Amino acid sequence: MGPSSSLVGLVLVRGGGAPLTHRRLPRRATASVGRRDRHGFELVPEWVPRDLGRFAPVEEGWVFTNQSRSPMRVESDFIAGGAAVFLPDAMAMLQRGDFRISWETLGQPLALTVTIRTRRLDDQRVPYVVDGAVQPHVTGAGSYLGVADAPMSAALRYRLAVLFRHLIEGDAEPAHLMQRRAEFLGMAEEDLADAANRYRRRLNVVQQLDIQSVEELGDHLVRKTDELTREDLDP
């Protein structure tokens, strides 16, 4: 059974060079933390392990796996004594409530503040964070997005869905589209445009198309093929 749609997981990373902004955990994809560009929470300093931890959605909330070599400390009012220590590869179940996850042996302060609660209307303003690794797929008709040899990561799929939200929801195109969508996603406008154009060029090669612009890409993915739908706005 998939994770409950009534729950929202909000994460704030403190330390590790991460901006102090909330991000939502996806309900159908993973969100990892570490020093790799494929991680949803990408941390910069060299002292941060390449793989620190991973959030995986379950019906009751999210399971967090300690992927580092350091023990992690999880603090919560729901834990007897207020805190527990988890060894490498151990998993902690995060259900409704507030949690603080930290690694005290890394030599530098680094912690995740996690809040899991029933969804509120204003939570829709908080963008999701998803891993950038390409989803496993089978080349051919069953490949991801139905595009042979043109795989799309969960992160790119979500970003394109946000970029073309107006098409998905049948609204007029807003002014300064790329700028506004990039601000919502917490990324540079140039990076969002580059990601969309890279996929446009790859799609042209694989499917022998002639999509000339980002606008035409949105029309193809949303209106012509239904490759992007409302479900993709909630990864």
C-alpha positions as CSV (number, residue, x, y, z in Angstrom):
1,M,0.0,0.0,0.0
2,G,1.3,3.5,-0.8
3,P,2.1,6.2,1.7
4,S,-0.9,8.1,3.1
5,S,-1.9,11.2,1.1
6,S,-3.0,12.8,4.3
7,L,0.5,13.2,5.7
8,V,3.1,15.8,5.0
9,G,6.8,15.5,6.0
10,L,8.7,18.8,6.3
11,V,12.5,18.8,6.6
12,L,14.9,21.6,7.6
13,V,18.6,20.9,7.3
14,R,20.8,22.7,9.8
15,G,24.5,22.8,8.9
16,G,26.3,21.2,6.0
17,G,26.0,24.4,3.9
18,A,22.3,23.8,3.2
19,P,20.0,26.8,3.0
20,L,17.6,27.1,6.0
21,T,14.4,26.4,4.0
22,H,11.7,23.8,4.4
23,R,11.3,21.1,1.9
24,R,8.5,18.5,1.6
25,L,9.2,14.8,1.5
26,P,7.8,13.0,-1.5
27,R,5.1,10.3,-1.0
28,R,6.1,8.0,-3.9
29,A,9.9,8.7,-4.3
30,T,12.9,8.7,-2.1
31,A,14.8,11.8,-0.8
32,S,18.4,11.2,0.3
33,V,20.9,13.4,2.1
34,G,24.6,13.6,1.4
35,R,27.5,15.0,-0.7
36,R,26.3,13.9,-4.1
37,D,24.5,15.9,-6.8
38,R,21.9,13.1,-7.1
39,H,20.8,13.6,-3.5
40,G,17.6,15.6,-2.9
41,F,19.4,17.2,0.0
42,E,22.8,17.9,-1.5
43,L,25.4,19.1,1.1
44,V,28.6,20.8,0.1
45,P,31.4,20.5,2.7
46,E,34.0,17.8,2.3
47,W,33.5,16.6,5.8
48,V,29.9,15.5,5.0
49,P,29.7,11.8,4.0
50,R,28.8,11.1,0.4
51,D,25.8,9.1,1.6
52,L,24.3,10.3,4.9
53,G,20.8,9.0,5.0
54,R,17.6,8.3,3.0
55,F,13.9,9.0,3.5
56,A,11.6,6.3,2.1
57,P,7.8,6.7,2.3
58,V,5.6,4.2,3.9
59,E,1.9,4.2,4.9
60,E,2.5,5.5,8.4
61,G,5.1,8.1,7.5
62,W,8.7,7.8,6.4
63,V,11.5,5.3,7.2
64,F,14.9,7.0,7.6
65,T,18.0,4.8,7.0
66,N,21.4,5.8,8.4
67,Q,23.7,5.4,5.4
68,S,26.8,6.9,7.0
69,R,29.5,5.2,9.0
70,S,28.7,7.3,12.0
71,P,25.9,6.6,14.5
72,M,22.9,8.9,14.3
73,R,20.9,10.3,17.2
74,V,17.2,10.6,16.8
75,E,15.4,12.8,19.4
76,S,11.6,12.8,19.8
77,D,9.0,12.9,22.6
78,F,7.8,9.6,21.3
79,I,11.1,7.8,22.1
80,A,11.6,6.5,25.6
81,G,14.1,8.7,27.4
82,G,13.7,11.3,24.6
83,A,16.4,10.0,22.3
84,A,17.9,6.8,20.7
85,V,21.2,6.1,18.9
86,F,21.1,4.2,15.6
87,L,24.1,2.4,14.1
88,P,25.1,2.5,10.4
89,D,22.5,0.9,8.2
90,A,19.9,1.1,10.9
91,M,16.4,2.4,10.1
92,A,14.2,4.7,12.2
93,M,10.5,4.9,11.8
94,L,9.3,8.5,11.6
95,Q,5.5,8.9,12.2
96,R,3.4,11.9,13.2
97,G,5.4,14.2,15.4
98,D,8.6,16.2,15.6
99,F,12.1,14.6,15.2
100,R,15.7,15.8,15.3
101,I,18.3,13.6,13.6
102,S,22.0,14.4,14.1
103,W,25.4,12.9,13.6
104,E,27.6,14.0,16.5
105,T,30.8,12.2,15.4
106,L,31.1,14.0,12.1
107,G,33.2,16.8,13.8
108,Q,30.8,19.6,12.6
109,P,27.2,20.4,13.6
110,L,24.7,18.8,11.2
111,A,21.1,18.0,12.0
112,L,17.7,17.4,10.3
113,T,14.6,18.7,11.8
114,V,11.6,16.6,10.6
115,T,7.9,17.4,11.2
116,I,5.3,14.9,10.1
117,R,1.7,16.0,10.4
118,T,-1.7,16.0,8.7
119,R,-1.5,18.1,5.5
120,R,-2.5,21.7,5.7
121,L,-3.5,24.0,2.8
122,D,-0.4,26.2,3.2
123,D,1.8,23.1,2.8
124,Q,1.2,23.4,-0.9
125,R,3.5,26.4,-1.0
126,V,6.5,24.2,0.2
127,P,8.3,22.5,-2.7
128,Y,9.1,18.8,-2.7
129,V,12.6,17.5,-2.7
130,V,13.4,14.2,-4.6
131,D,16.5,12.3,-5.5
132,G,18.0,13.0,-8.9
133,A,19.0,9.4,-9.7
134,V,17.5,8.0,-12.9
135,Q,14.7,5.6,-12.2
136,P,15.3,2.0,-13.2
137,H,13.5,1.3,-16.5
138,V,13.2,-1.2,-19.3
139,T,14.2,0.1,-22.7
140,G,11.2,0.1,-25.0
141,A,7.4,0.5,-24.5
142,G,7.7,0.1,-20.8
143,S,10.4,2.6,-20.2
144,Y,10.1,5.6,-17.9
145,L,7.8,8.2,-19.5
146,G,7.4,5.8,-22.4
147,V,10.6,7.1,-23.9
148,A,13.2,4.4,-25.0
149,D,16.7,5.4,-24.0
150,A,15.6,8.8,-22.6
151,P,15.3,8.1,-18.9
152,M,14.1,10.8,-16.6
153,S,14.9,11.1,-12.9
154,A,12.1,11.6,-10.3
155,A,13.6,15.1,-9.7
156,L,13.4,16.1,-13.3
157,R,9.9,14.7,-13.7
158,Y,8.7,16.8,-10.7
159,R,10.5,19.9,-11.9
160,L,9.0,19.7,-15.4
161,A,5.6,19.1,-13.9
162,V,6.0,22.3,-11.8
163,L,7.3,24.2,-14.8
164,F,4.2,23.2,-16.8
165,R,1.7,23.4,-13.9
166,H,-0.4,25.9,-15.8
167,L,-0.9,23.4,-18.7
168,I,-1.6,20.5,-16.3
169,E,-4.2,22.6,-14.4
170,G,-5.6,24.4,-17.5
171,D,-4.6,27.9,-16.4
172,A,-3.1,30.7,-18.4
173,E,0.7,30.9,-18.6
174,P,1.9,33.2,-15.8
175,A,4.3,36.1,-16.5
176,H,8.0,35.4,-16.0
177,L,7.2,31.6,-16.0
178,M,10.7,30.2,-15.8
179,Q,11.7,32.7,-13.0
180,R,8.7,32.0,-10.9
181,R,8.9,28.3,-11.2
182,A,12.6,28.3,-10.4
183,E,12.0,30.4,-7.3
184,F,9.4,27.9,-6.1
185,L,11.8,25.0,-6.7
186,G,14.6,26.8,-4.9
187,M,17.0,26.6,-7.9
188,A,18.5,29.0,-10.4
189,E,16.4,30.0,-13.4
190,E,19.3,29.1,-15.7
191,D,19.5,25.6,-14.2
192,L,15.8,24.9,-14.7
193,A,15.9,26.1,-18.3
194,D,19.0,24.0,-19.0
195,A,17.3,20.9,-17.5
196,A,14.2,21.4,-19.7
197,N,16.2,22.0,-22.8
198,R,18.5,19.0,-22.2
199,Y,15.5,16.8,-22.0
200,R,13.9,18.5,-25.1
201,R,17.0,17.7,-27.1
202,R,17.2,14.1,-25.9
203,L,13.6,13.6,-26.7
204,N,14.1,15.0,-30.2
205,V,16.9,12.5,-30.8
206,V,15.2,9.4,-29.3
207,Q,11.7,10.0,-30.8
208,Q,12.9,11.8,-33.9
209,L,10.8,14.9,-33.0
210,D,11.4,18.6,-33.8
211,I,10.5,20.3,-30.5
212,Q,12.1,23.7,-30.8
213,S,11.3,25.4,-27.5
214,V,10.5,24.8,-23.9
215,E,6.9,25.9,-24.6
216,E,6.6,23.2,-27.3
217,L,8.1,20.7,-24.9
218,G,5.3,21.4,-22.4
219,D,2.7,21.1,-25.0
220,H,4.1,17.8,-26.1
221,L,4.4,16.3,-22.6
222,V,1.1,17.6,-21.2
223,R,-1.4,18.1,-24.1
224,K,-0.2,15.7,-26.8
225,T,1.0,12.7,-24.9
226,D,-0.3,13.1,-21.3
227,E,3.1,12.1,-20.1
228,L,2.9,14.7,-17.3
229,T,-0.3,14.7,-15.2
230,R,-1.5,16.1,-11.8
231,E,0.0,13.1,-10.1
232,D,3.5,14.3,-11.1
233,L,2.9,17.4,-9.0
234,D,3.0,15.1,-5.9
235,P,6.0,12.9,-6.4
